[in-house]
Amino acid sequence: MTRDAALASDADFAREQLLTEVSADHVGELLVTTAETEVVTSYFFQCQSPGYVGWRWSVSVARFEPKAAPTIAEVVLLPGADSLLAPAWVPWGERLRPGDLGTGDVLPTAPEDPRLVPGYTGADDLAGEAADEPLTPRGWQLGFGRERVLSEHGRATAADRWREGDFGPDGASVRVSPGPCSTCGFLLPIGGPLGTAFGICANAFATSDGRVVTLDHGCGGHSEVIADPVPVVQITEPLIDEFGYDDVN
């Protein structure tokens, strides 16, 4: 038997063996034949399963001699060039985004989280800003207080996140504010390195109540919003009702 005749015969053999494992309505035409080695050839058939558009059935057939009986080496479903594939797997820790943590969830923090530094070394103290505070991390000892505190990187990423959020300078409510939060009487100042850029809103009627806001944020609940005076109409002459009358007996 010639090689071409063997290939044609093995293609029919490959389809027959594939149909013993897969329903006939899920197997289409022969697409391509690929020689894997001198004795192994793979036959690719179109997959017609609705959920696997563009995929191909691969049936590898081994024939050690032209006159020897063919043998199935492998049957597998493989994606083609236009196949719809699942996105690359990303570890859960990398998929997590701010706001994903729900009530009752517990999120472990990595030992080497760059947002944190040991609190008992004083490494978080920027230019002595915490030196005058009674609970300065510099005075804390291991086991007495927080073992870790925000690092400079942790503060910077938090500041960027808050500025880009709804309570930053580009928030939707800024356009109706008569002035920035820095001029609002409801702003509660905060200490530490972030106090020069952020505060806490204490207006119960504002959408940002209890939230960290940037000093250049603003909303319609600004303390200096002044209501327009209601005009008072003074009547100097009596009004006469010309459309009705009282029947007096």
TAVENSUL-V794519 format. One record per run of one state. SS is the DSSP state (h for helix, s for strand, l for the rest). FROM is the first residue (numbers start at 1). TO is the last residue. If there is no record, write none. Layout:
# TAVENSUL-V794519
ss->SS from->FROM to->TO
ss->SS from->FROM to->TO
This chain:
# TAVENSUL-V794519
ss->l from->1 to->2
ss->h from->3 to->19
ss->l from->20 to->23
ss->h from->24 to->26
ss->s from->27 to->35
ss->l from->36 to->39
ss->s from->40 to->47
ss->l from->48 to->54
ss->s from->55 to->62
ss->l from->63 to->70
ss->s from->71 to->79
ss->l from->80 to->91
ss->h from->92 to->95
ss->l from->96 to->115
ss->s from->116 to->118
ss->l from->119 to->136
ss->h from->137 to->139
ss->l from->140 to->140
ss->s from->141 to->141
ss->l from->142 to->143
ss->s from->144 to->144
ss->l from->145 to->147
ss->s from->148 to->150
ss->l from->151 to->151
ss->h from->152 to->164
ss->l from->165 to->171
ss->h from->172 to->176
ss->l from->177 to->180
ss->h from->181 to->183
ss->l from->184 to->186
ss->s from->187 to->189
ss->l from->190 to->192
ss->h from->193 to->196
ss->l from->197 to->197
ss->s from->198 to->201
ss->l from->202 to->208
ss->s from->209 to->209
ss->l from->210 to->211
ss->s from->212 to->214
ss->l from->215 to->249
